[in-house]
Amino acid sequence: MAIRERNLIQPDEFPYEVGLVSRDGGPRRYDSGNYPECLRRLVEAVGWDGVRAQQERARVEGRWLGMGLALFVEDTGLGPYEGIRVRVDPAGQVFVFSGTSSQGQSHETTLAQIVADGLSLPLERVTVVPGDTAGIPYGVGTFASRVAVDDCGTMINPMIVEGQVHGGIAHGIGNAFLEEVVYDGAGQLMTGTLMEYALPRAADVPRLEVHHVVTPSPLNPLGVKGAGEGGTLPASAAIANAVADALRPLGVDVTEMPLTRERLWRRLRASLQSRRRDLGWGTGPSAAGGSADAVEDRQR
């Protein structure tokens, strides 16, 4: 934790030049943020200082708990690609034509909110029309968190931001535990349908607690950034770190994902067999049958 704290970009260091080139050809520059506050709120929310004592109590009960975190910065709103066209008909109805179509990010709601607020109109007077070349001829697509919501800057619709974060974390859980493209020795895809390619279900996603740090972006009048992928990418790393933390006393290294039950079982069995050899206990079939807490008791 102390290493992460020392390496975080401080609020007074923004804008921060990374020294790289973005996909749109422009410089990779972090425009704003308060990363130390994000980490502070995380430590406070999860009770980080009491984790080790909790782990020790759980191990006495034969449970192996771990704590993991991941810090992540995403470049969002890459461009200049997208635009919208606003048309007002004689009856006063406003039509917003967008070149990009929603894939669950609620473009229709957030774009309507922005236009209604800018024109001082009720929301029901605004209709968003996505992906219609008769209204706007050009569009690239919804990616790089190209949604008018934000997890750090101004949140146009906090409920949508919350849903985006929850959905992103659910996706990250699938990456961490389930999703894997598998080929056989002949190069034949073995996970070509959802019968073989596992995805997380509602029961696989725990109750989530989300905290927001609001640091408006200075690059646009709304102060918004992106929020679409912020939960997806760091979730897998945080989960892997937690599993590695839980199994570290057993000598289990986490070096590949997804962390399927079979993969973890094989890693644990290999570690137990290695320890038995080191202790001169042999590596027969019974070596794989000992539980993790039994190994810990033997070591003590």
C-alpha positions as CSV (number, residue, x, y, z in Angstrom):
1,M,0.0,0.0,0.0
2,A,2.8,2.4,0.9
3,I,4.5,1.9,-2.5
4,R,1.2,2.7,-4.3
5,E,0.7,5.8,-2.2
6,R,4.2,7.1,-3.1
7,N,3.8,6.4,-6.8
8,L,0.4,8.1,-7.3
9,I,0.3,11.3,-9.4
10,Q,-0.6,14.1,-7.0
11,P,-3.5,16.5,-7.8
12,D,-1.1,19.5,-8.2
13,E,0.8,17.6,-10.9
14,F,-2.0,17.8,-13.5
15,P,-2.0,18.0,-16.4
16,Y,0.4,15.1,-16.4
17,E,2.4,14.2,-19.5
18,V,2.8,10.5,-19.8
19,G,5.3,10.7,-22.8
20,L,3.3,8.4,-25.0
21,V,1.1,8.8,-28.1
22,S,-2.6,8.0,-28.0
23,R,-4.5,6.0,-30.6
24,D,-5.8,9.2,-32.1
25,G,-2.3,10.5,-32.7
26,G,-2.4,13.1,-29.9
27,P,-0.1,13.1,-26.8
28,R,-1.1,10.9,-23.9
29,R,-1.9,13.4,-21.2
30,Y,-3.8,13.0,-17.9
31,D,-5.9,16.1,-17.6
32,S,-7.2,15.9,-14.0
33,G,-7.8,13.6,-11.0
34,N,-7.4,13.0,-7.3
35,Y,-5.8,9.5,-7.1
36,P,-4.7,9.8,-3.5
37,E,-8.2,10.5,-2.5
38,C,-9.5,7.5,-4.4
39,L,-7.0,5.2,-2.6
40,R,-7.8,6.8,0.8
41,R,-11.5,6.2,0.3
42,L,-10.9,2.6,-0.7
43,V,-8.7,1.9,2.3
44,E,-11.4,3.4,4.6
45,A,-14.3,1.6,2.9
46,V,-12.9,-1.9,3.1
47,G,-11.2,-1.5,6.5
48,W,-7.8,-2.3,5.1
49,D,-5.9,-1.9,8.4
50,G,-7.9,-4.7,10.0
51,V,-7.5,-7.2,7.1
52,R,-4.5,-9.1,8.5
53,A,-6.2,-9.8,11.8
54,Q,-9.3,-11.0,10.0
55,Q,-7.2,-13.3,7.8
56,E,-5.6,-14.9,10.9
57,R,-8.9,-15.5,12.5
58,A,-10.3,-17.1,9.3
59,R,-7.3,-19.4,9.0
60,V,-8.0,-20.9,12.4
61,E,-11.5,-21.8,11.1
62,G,-10.0,-23.3,7.9
63,R,-10.9,-20.4,5.6
64,W,-8.3,-18.6,3.4
65,L,-9.2,-15.0,2.8
66,G,-7.3,-12.5,0.7
67,M,-7.5,-8.8,0.0
68,G,-6.6,-7.3,-3.4
69,L,-6.7,-3.9,-5.1
70,A,-5.9,-2.5,-8.5
71,L,-5.4,1.1,-9.6
72,F,-6.2,2.0,-13.1
73,V,-6.3,5.0,-15.4
74,E,-8.1,4.8,-18.7
75,D,-8.0,7.1,-21.7
76,T,-11.6,8.1,-22.6
77,G,-13.5,10.0,-25.2
78,L,-10.8,9.6,-27.9
79,G,-11.5,11.6,-31.0
80,P,-12.2,13.7,-32.8
81,Y,-14.6,11.1,-34.2
82,E,-18.2,11.6,-33.1
83,G,-20.7,14.4,-33.3
84,I,-24.4,15.0,-33.0
85,R,-26.9,17.1,-35.0
86,V,-29.7,18.8,-33.3
87,R,-32.9,19.7,-35.2
88,V,-36.0,21.6,-33.8
89,D,-39.2,21.0,-35.7
90,P,-42.0,23.7,-36.1
91,A,-43.9,22.2,-33.1
92,G,-40.9,22.7,-30.8
93,Q,-39.9,19.0,-30.6
94,V,-36.1,18.5,-30.5
95,F,-34.4,15.7,-32.4
96,V,-30.8,14.7,-31.5
97,F,-29.1,12.6,-34.2
98,S,-26.1,10.7,-33.0
99,G,-23.7,8.8,-35.2
100,T,-23.0,6.3,-32.4
101,S,-25.5,3.7,-31.1
102,S,-25.8,2.6,-27.5
103,Q,-24.8,-0.9,-26.4
104,G,-26.3,-0.4,-23.0
105,Q,-24.7,2.8,-22.0
106,S,-27.9,4.8,-22.1
107,H,-26.9,7.3,-24.8
108,E,-30.6,8.1,-25.3
109,T,-30.9,9.3,-21.7
110,T,-27.7,11.2,-21.2
111,L,-27.7,12.9,-24.6
112,A,-31.3,14.0,-24.1
113,Q,-30.4,15.3,-20.6
114,I,-27.5,17.4,-22.0
115,V,-29.6,18.9,-24.8
116,A,-32.7,19.5,-22.6
117,D,-30.5,21.3,-20.0
118,G,-28.8,23.4,-22.7
119,L,-32.1,24.5,-24.3
120,S,-34.0,24.8,-21.0
121,L,-36.6,22.3,-22.2
122,P,-38.4,19.4,-20.4
123,L,-36.8,16.1,-21.1
124,E,-39.8,14.7,-22.9
125,R,-39.4,17.3,-25.6
126,V,-36.1,15.7,-26.7
127,T,-35.9,12.6,-28.9
128,V,-32.5,10.9,-29.5
129,V,-32.1,9.1,-32.9
130,P,-29.0,7.0,-33.0
131,G,-27.3,5.5,-36.0
132,D,-29.5,7.1,-38.7
133,T,-27.4,8.4,-41.6
134,A,-30.3,10.5,-42.8
135,G,-29.8,12.6,-39.6
136,I,-26.0,12.5,-39.4
137,P,-23.9,10.8,-42.1
138,Y,-20.9,9.8,-40.1
139,G,-20.2,7.8,-37.0
140,V,-17.5,5.5,-35.7
141,G,-19.0,3.7,-32.7
142,T,-19.3,3.6,-29.0
143,F,-16.0,2.7,-27.4
144,A,-13.3,4.2,-25.2
145,S,-16.0,5.1,-22.7
146,R,-17.6,7.4,-25.2
147,V,-20.6,8.0,-22.9
148,A,-21.6,11.3,-21.5
149,V,-21.2,10.0,-17.9
150,D,-18.3,10.1,-15.5
151,D,-16.9,8.2,-12.6
152,C,-14.5,10.9,-11.5
153,G,-15.7,14.1,-13.1
154,T,-19.2,15.6,-13.4
155,M,-21.8,12.8,-13.4
156,I,-24.7,13.8,-15.7
157,N,-26.8,10.8,-14.5
158,P,-25.4,9.2,-11.3
159,M,-27.7,6.2,-11.6
160,I,-26.4,5.4,-15.0
161,V,-22.8,5.8,-13.8
162,E,-23.6,3.4,-11.0
163,G,-25.0,0.9,-13.5
164,Q,-22.0,1.3,-15.7
165,V,-19.6,0.6,-12.9
166,H,-21.6,-2.4,-11.7
167,G,-21.8,-3.9,-15.2
168,G,-18.1,-3.3,-15.8
169,I,-17.2,-5.1,-12.6
170,A,-19.4,-8.0,-13.6
171,H,-17.5,-8.2,-16.8
172,G,-14.2,-8.1,-14.9
173,I,-15.4,-11.0,-12.7
174,G,-16.1,-13.0,-15.8
175,N,-12.6,-12.3,-17.1
176,A,-11.1,-13.2,-13.8
177,F,-12.9,-16.5,-13.2
178,L,-14.6,-17.8,-16.2
179,E,-14.0,-16.5,-19.7
180,E,-11.4,-18.2,-21.8
181,V,-10.9,-18.9,-25.5
182,V,-9.7,-22.5,-25.8
183,Y,-8.3,-24.4,-28.8
184,D,-7.4,-28.0,-29.2
185,G,-4.1,-29.4,-30.5
186,A,-5.3,-29.1,-34.1
187,G,-6.2,-25.5,-33.7
188,Q,-10.0,-26.1,-33.5
189,L,-11.9,-23.6,-31.4
190,M,-13.4,-25.4,-28.4
191,T,-15.4,-22.5,-26.9
192,G,-17.4,-21.3,-29.9
193,T,-20.8,-21.1,-28.2
194,L,-22.1,-20.0,-24.8
195,M,-22.4,-23.7,-23.9
196,E,-18.6,-23.9,-23.6
197,Y,-17.7,-20.2,-23.1
198,A,-18.7,-19.4,-19.5
199,L,-20.1,-16.0,-18.6
200,P,-20.9,-14.7,-15.1
201,R,-24.5,-15.0,-13.9
202,A,-26.3,-12.9,-11.4
203,A,-25.3,-15.3,-8.6
204,D,-21.6,-14.9,-9.5
205,V,-21.7,-11.1,-8.8
206,P,-21.5,-10.1,-5.2
207,R,-23.2,-7.0,-3.7
208,L,-21.1,-4.0,-4.8
209,E,-20.3,-0.8,-2.9
210,V,-19.3,2.1,-5.2
211,H,-17.7,5.3,-4.1
212,H,-17.2,8.3,-6.3
213,V,-14.5,11.0,-6.4
214,V,-15.6,14.0,-8.4
215,T,-12.8,15.8,-10.2
216,P,-14.3,17.7,-13.2
217,S,-12.3,17.6,-16.4
218,P,-11.0,21.0,-17.6
219,L,-11.2,19.9,-21.3
220,N,-15.0,20.3,-21.9
221,P,-17.7,22.7,-20.6
222,L,-19.5,19.9,-18.8
223,G,-16.4,18.6,-16.9
224,V,-17.2,15.0,-17.9
225,K,-15.0,12.0,-18.5
226,G,-15.8,8.4,-19.4
227,A,-17.1,5.7,-17.1
228,G,-17.8,2.7,-19.3
229,E,-14.7,0.6,-18.8
230,G,-13.5,1.8,-15.4
231,G,-14.9,-1.2,-13.6
232,T,-13.9,-3.8,-16.1
233,L,-10.2,-3.6,-16.5
234,P,-9.0,-3.3,-12.9
235,A,-11.5,-5.8,-11.5
236,S,-9.6,-8.9,-12.8
237,A,-6.3,-7.6,-11.4
238,A,-7.9,-6.9,-8.0
239,I,-9.4,-10.4,-7.9
240,A,-6.1,-12.0,-8.9
241,N,-4.3,-10.0,-6.2
242,A,-6.8,-11.1,-3.6
243,V,-6.5,-14.8,-4.6
244,A,-2.7,-14.6,-4.6
245,D,-2.9,-12.9,-1.1
246,A,-5.1,-15.7,0.2
247,L,-3.0,-18.5,-1.1
248,R,0.4,-17.1,-0.5
249,P,1.0,-18.9,2.8
250,L,0.4,-22.2,0.9
251,G,3.0,-21.4,-1.7
252,V,0.5,-21.0,-4.6
253,D,1.6,-18.5,-7.3
254,V,-1.1,-16.8,-9.5
255,T,0.5,-16.4,-12.9
256,E,-2.4,-17.0,-15.4
257,M,-6.1,-16.3,-15.8
258,P,-8.9,-17.1,-15.7
259,L,-8.7,-18.4,-12.2
260,T,-11.0,-21.4,-12.8
261,R,-11.7,-23.9,-10.1
262,E,-9.8,-26.6,-11.9
263,R,-6.8,-24.3,-12.4
264,L,-6.7,-23.2,-8.7
265,W,-7.1,-26.8,-7.6
266,R,-4.2,-28.0,-9.7
267,R,-2.0,-25.2,-8.4
268,L,-2.9,-26.0,-4.8
269,R,-2.3,-29.7,-5.3
270,A,1.1,-29.1,-6.9
271,S,2.1,-26.8,-4.0
272,L,1.0,-29.4,-1.5
273,Q,2.9,-32.2,-3.3
274,S,6.0,-30.0,-3.4
275,R,5.8,-29.3,0.3
276,R,5.4,-33.0,1.0
277,R,8.5,-33.8,-1.0
278,D,10.4,-31.1,0.9
279,L,9.3,-32.6,4.2
280,G,10.1,-36.1,3.0
281,W,6.4,-37.2,3.2
282,G,6.2,-38.6,-0.3
283,T,3.9,-37.7,-3.1
284,G,1.3,-40.5,-3.3
285,P,-2.3,-40.0,-4.1
286,S,-3.1,-39.0,-0.6
287,A,-0.9,-35.9,-1.0
288,A,-3.6,-34.2,-3.0
289,G,-6.2,-34.9,-0.4
290,G,-4.9,-32.8,2.4
291,S,-6.7,-29.5,2.9
292,A,-4.9,-26.1,3.0
293,D,-5.4,-25.7,6.7
294,A,-4.1,-29.2,7.4
295,V,-0.8,-28.2,5.7
296,E,-0.7,-25.1,7.8
297,D,-1.2,-27.1,11.0
298,R,1.6,-29.5,10.0
299,Q,4.0,-26.6,9.4
300,R,3.2,-25.2,12.8
